[in-house]
Amino acid sequence: MKFSYKFSNLLGSVYRRGNVSFTPDGNSIISPVGNRVSIFDLKNNKSETLPVEAQMNIVCVAQSPDGNTAILVDEVGAALLVSLVSKSVLHHYHFHKPVHTVKFSPDGKKFAVTRENHTLVYHAPGKTHDFNPFRLYRSYHGPYDDATCIDWTDDSRAFAVGSRDMNTRVHAATALQNLAVYSFGGHKDAIVGCFFEHKSLDLYTISRDGTLVIWECDTDLDDLVPGSARPKKEKEVEDKVKEEDDSEESDEEDDDKDKQEKILYKKVSKHYFNKEGDFNTLTSCDYHKRTHFLVTGFASGIFHLHELPDFNLIHSLSISDQRIASVSFNSTGDWIALACSGLGQLLVWEWQSESYVLKQQGHFNNMSSLAYSPDGQYIVTGGEDGKVKVWNTGSGFCFVTFTEHTAAIAGTIFTSNGHVVISASLDGTARAFDLHRYRNFRTFTSPRPAQFSCLAVDHSGDLVCCGAQDMFEIFVWSMQTGRLLEVLAGHEGPVASLTFSPADAILASASWDKTIRVWDIFERKGCRETLQLGSDALAVTFRPDGKEVAIAMLSGEIQFWDPHNATQTGSIEGRHDLGAGRKETDKITAKTSSAGKSFSSLCYTADGTCILAGGRSKNICIYHVAEQLLIKKFEISCNLSFDAMEEYLDRRKMTEWGSLALVDEGQEEGEGGKAISLPGVKKGDMASRHWKPEVRVSCVQFSPTGRAFATTTTEGLMVYSLDNSLTFDPFDLDMDITPATIRRMLGRTEYATALMMSFRLNEGAVIQEVVETIPHTEVSHVSQMLPDTYVDRMLLFVASQLETSRHLEFYLTWCQTLLMLHGQRLKNRSMSVLAMLRALQKSVTRRYEDISKLCDSNRYSLQYILSVAQQEGSRKRKAGGDQEEGEGEMEELPDEDSSLQMSEDDLPMQSHHI
């Protein structure tokens, strides 16, 4: 079995911190999620996470005007130059200090970076052939505090920089005679945004206390004179003039010329966002120059939309009670993106229709559980925030959220039909949700209050079992009636995990009392077998055929047992493979620490040959069960913003009083920390502390199709899928099988031979060429000649092509023919081909849903067109009848008029016929 899995997508988290921005076409939005970046395609309703990672959380994102490259900057100033076309890292650069904002010039030739109180302008990468893409053009100084925002003029010759010293400065990006630097005041708080007017030097400055100042320039943008402040040629001419004219007259002309050369600004008006008596901190803003709209976000979760320069309020809406961290317009100005870091929320609002284009929110606490639907199309997750969310694996979006639970979710699972989601929570309830009506239709409770720690559902979906962590009992309910059927007692410690056998109604329970109990619920009451272990059991799972059970123990060992004979068949020592790190608060090293040395989640692959294990570390391990060997280890993240990422602490932060990382520095209030400005002055929540989340894996699950697996981590819901793009995996290959030989067989119309040779070569492009060359009349004949080995590979290829190919009927014909001819043989070896059949079902179901939506829309459109045509025809016939009655009373008209009237009478019948 090949394990060429790669990171595919990041679900469950749509925004963390930093700025969000639209792509130049305005159809997609780029959002920083931890140390990664997600792109949400609003037009095609899909999301994608780029396979690039920064060393720490990303706080700044800037796109080039052509949309081909982007610059990502993390918390410490490390930058990545990323190609949005190839989705790869082109260059690494370090600014050595935290960066507040990055912005490209409109012509794409330069970009500006604010680092502390300096502004650095670089030549944009890709415009010139340089070894170092980040080539510094010029450094600008002036602010007495950190610079916070940048905006360029439309011709890219000047830019404005706002800072926390309450001033704004306009700098010349190129040598200009009448502009070098111009400073603005007029504010009483830090500058949040500064924006130039469209094709003008007029400026808007906005401060954190909700004040807008409008500045008007006496010089147009086209009147900026290029060149140095006083060119040499002009000085020579002026010297000659001075010699000819009187000295007094020449001095007066020189002074007047200097006054005319320098641009001047004047304050036109000043506006306030806050009403009298109210104070609401302004946290973010953006301005669309073509439509003259200004959007502002506040710490209370309210955003305003104003039209400038008249300051007319168009919209005012509250999206949450948390701080709005970032706002952004798209290229047309119709959509507004709003990001809230406290809730992990991302919204796209269309202000004209007053509707949401996108409304996504992840779990704002850690995820605790996940489960795939039977066809692998959906994933349900439960979080410590008490919410249950269902995600579409194809689009990457959450389409329903259930909020009935009042405590952390302990387990989630789909029923066998895929229409019902069941969740168990620490609030003492298990709930069943209908995915058709999106409602909670069944609630299961225990006779006495208990905290449920695990959940299991039998294969038929009739029995729901939950284990309690405080009462040491297992509760069994009926799904149909909701009644409690039985309470299974016997464990002497908290029940950590439950699982049903896929083959029969055998329930296995793992507990901290160092036992695994096997229960036969239908035939006999009570415990059927008790498996004694040497350590506490943390997780248990059955093999897909139900003949083996895997147990994860606190000692870091994974044991394999035969549940029918109660005998141990193997074990894997995994404590050294897990590779847990050392937290900043740990007094001992990671090697001697017992925390993080055990697996907490197990899952078999679809064929049962390997097992996937994850725990309290950044690694996920895949073991071969029969060989008891580690096949591959996945590192879920390299984000150093998480705790316990490294095995050893940084000695540069170690002092005789402890680690400097434990010192809680007062952060800026807008970034979630506390602000202590002066001794004795208290502002904000003094109990808030800066903390680093610990990296861990809470649950792992293989997709029923066998082509992907998902894991819930501190980073979010991460999906890994098979990478077939760069893998050359021939099957029974010899020297005579080449693409030229395969095409020669196609020329001879030996389709079956060519198809089998292409599968032996196993190159996707060649297989697709052969299959699509075969006429549809020969599909049945070729399918009959395929051996069973090639039937499996052909069905898997058809499943992959159904997701992307336009030849839908052609591949559905292949699918129907293969299943009709080889259905009985496939049924006899159903366990080995189960993953392939699920992948085929997933592809067919997804295309059916897409086409059914399109057909329904077309049907409604045709019905509307026909109804309009019928109404129009009946109206014209009625008008024609009234006209005929009027003609009977009137005198006979001339021949020209009668012929004209006959042609008009024919029109309604023709329209009705059409």
Buried (B, 14 or more C-beta within 10 A) or exposed (E): EEBEBEBBBBBBBBBBBBBBBBBBEBBBBBBBBBBBBBBBBBEEEBBBBBEBBBBBBBBBBBBBBEBBBBBBBBBBBBBBBBBBEEBEBBBEBEBEEBBBBBBBBEBBBBBBBBBBBBBBBBBBBBEEEEEEBBEEBBEBEBBEBBBBBBBBBBBBBBBBBBBBBBBBBBBBBBBBBBBEEBEBEBBEBBBBBBBBBBBBBBBBBBBBBBBBBBBBBEBEBEEBEEEEBEEEEEEEEBEEEBEEEEEEEBEEBEEEEEEEBBBEBEEEEEBEBBEEEEEBBBBBBBBBBEBBBBBBBBBBBBBBBBEBBEBEEEBEBEBBEBBBBBBBBBBEBBBBBBBBBBBBBBBBBBBEEEEEBBBBBBBBBBBBBBBBBBBBBBBBBBBBBBBBBBBBBBBBBBEBEBEBBEBBBBBBBBBBEBBBBBBBBBBBBBBBBEBEEEEBEBEBBBEEEBBBBBBBBBBEBBBBBBBBBBBBBBBBBBBEEBEBBBBBEBBEBBBBBBBBBBBBBBBBBBBBBBBBBBBBBEEEEEBBBEBEBEBBBBBBBBBBBBBBBBBBBBBBBBBBBBBBEBEEBBBBEBBEBBBBBBBBEBEEEBEEBEBBBBBBBBBBBBBBBBBBBBBBBBBBBBBBBEEEEBBEEBEBBBBBBBBBBBEEBEEEEEEEEEBEBEEEEEEEBBBBBBBBEEEEEEEEEEEEEBEBBBBBBBBBBBBBBBBBBBBBBBBBBBBBBBBBEEEEEEEEBEEEBEBEBBBEBBEEEEBBBBBBBBBBBBBBEBBBBBBEBBEEEEBBEBBEEBEEEBBBBBBBBBBBBBEEBEBBEBBBBBBEBBBEBBEEEBEEEEBEBBBBBBBBBBBBBBBEEEEEEEEEEEEEEEEEEEEEBEEEBEEBBEEBEEEEEEBEEEEEEEEEEEEEBEEEBEEBEEBBEE
